[in-house]
Amino acid sequence: MFSLDINKRYSFAELDMDNDSVLPIVVKPVLPSPPWVAPDAGNEQGENSVSVYVRVRPLLEEEKMNGVGMMPGITTTSSDPGDTSATAMKTDKVNIGGFTGVLGTEADNQAMFTGCFKSRLDTVLEGGTASLFCYGYTGSGKSHTVLGYDGEKGLYHLAASHLLAKMEEKYPG
């Protein structure tokens, strides 16, 4: 048995594929270290931080017509952008907080993008990474938020447009 380097091109004769061998063993390449990104490159909370935002979906017209109301104690207005320990729900018995921010029912996808994710994209332009992950129950608005709906652009579209515009500024032509 022999090892192969995946960075090199081999002929069938070199691979000895003419006999009854099954598959060659492929050597994992040595990857370069990721580029260093300054901690302040668009990421106010540090290079390796995770931000957790809560978005409160407004009730649908059908829900309102059926008498559905908001969950008692749920925050329906957006938190102050400087508040990094926002509370999403507060009742006499429970307080659910500690979030980077809460976006209330008035916040659209553009507000969500601007307040939660846009600043992370500077890190991407400098060679770093940024991830966007949405979690919630079925019908809670994840697809609406990331993909958009009824003419409202989603976060993926807004992020791609922003990155392309910034790249055009940085590398014209």
C-alpha positions, 0 to 999 in steps of 0.5 A, a space after each residue: 500500500 502506498 500514500 498519495 499527495 492530493 496536491 499532485 496530479 497522477 497518471 493512471 499508471 502511477 496510481 496502479 489502477 490497472 490491477 485490482 486495487 480498490 482505492 489509493 490512500 490520500 494524504 491530507 494536505 497541510 493547510 496554511 494558518 488562517 489569516 490573522 484579523 485584528 480584533 477590532 476589524 468590525 467585530 466590537 466584541 472580540 475576535 472569537 465572540 458569539 452574539 445571540 440576538 432574539 427577534 420577536 415576530 409580530 403576530 400574523 393577521 390570521 393569528 390576530 383574527 383568531 384571538 391569538 395574543 403575544 406571550 405574557 411578558 415577552 419583550 415587543 420593542 427592540 433593546 437599546 443597541 448599547 445594552 449587551 445584556 438584553 431581556 427577552 421575557 420578564 414576568 413575576 416568576 421568570 426573567 429570560 435575559 443575557 442576550 446581545 440584543 432583542 429586536 422587537 416586532 417593529 424591526 424588519 430584516 434591514 434593521 436586523 442586518 444592520 444591528 446584528 450582522 453588518 459589522 461582522 462582515 468587515 472581518 470577512 473582508 479582512 480574511 476572517 469568517 462570520 457565521 449566521 445561524 437562526 434557530 426557532 420553532 416552525 413558523 417563528 420566522 427563520 426563513 423570512 429573516 434569512 431568505 426574505 419574503 414578499 419583496 423584503 430582502 433577507 439577511 443572506 441577500 443583504 450580506 451578499 450585497 454588502 460584501 460585493 459593494 465593499 469589495 467593489 470599493 476596495 478593488 474597483 474594476 
